[in-house]
Amino acid sequence: MSPRAGLDLPQIVQTAAQLADTEGVDAVTLATVAQRLGVKSPSLYNHVNGLPALRSHLVLYGLTRLNEAIAGSASGQYGKATIISIADAYLSFARKHPGLYSLTLRSPSHEQEEHVKLGEELVGRLLEVFQPYGLTQEEGIHAVRGLRSLLHGFASIESEGGFGMAVEVNESFSFALDRFLAGLEQLGRS
């Protein structure tokens, strides 16, 4: 069977990503993606080898988009202002793309070389911006994990409607991030 004219893997992945963001990752099936594209499910097999392969493409797409967002905010700079810019880009990505974002969180297995490469790129970029804090390699990894935990915790609580008090959510985010970075500054001075 030959592929339908005009249908390609990027179009399938983008449709699946939109579905993941609006309906949730569990809503992404070959049948729902095919329906959104106006084709029959078997047509997708000309481009993707089943649902696990489609989900793998979604992870790559999500990691690529998150890396692009962070790279655009880092612009080769280091330090507090850049970390704040990266944090804003990260949180913005999580808000705009909740389905894709959820797919970027799991640490990939070593067989998923492209996933590993993109994950290492993300972590490497974050390690670089912490350089002005004078952290050891191990402390840098702790700092990256701490930042990602702060960002993910905030994004996940917000997405579940957990911030219902009458205090501006973005101010709470800035407050928490500022305290985290102040702690790293203190660590660098000791």
Buried (B, 14 or more C-beta within 10 A) or exposed (E): EEEBEEBEBEEBBEBBBBBBBEEEBEEBBBEBBBBEBEBEBEBBBBBBEEBEBBBBBBBBBBBBBBBEBBBEBBEEBBEBEBBBBBBBBBBEBBEEBBBBBBBBEEEBEEEBEBBBEBBEBBBEBBBBBBEBBBBEEEBBBBBBEBBBEBBBEBBBEBEEEEEEEEEEEEEBBBEBBEEBBEEBEEBEEE
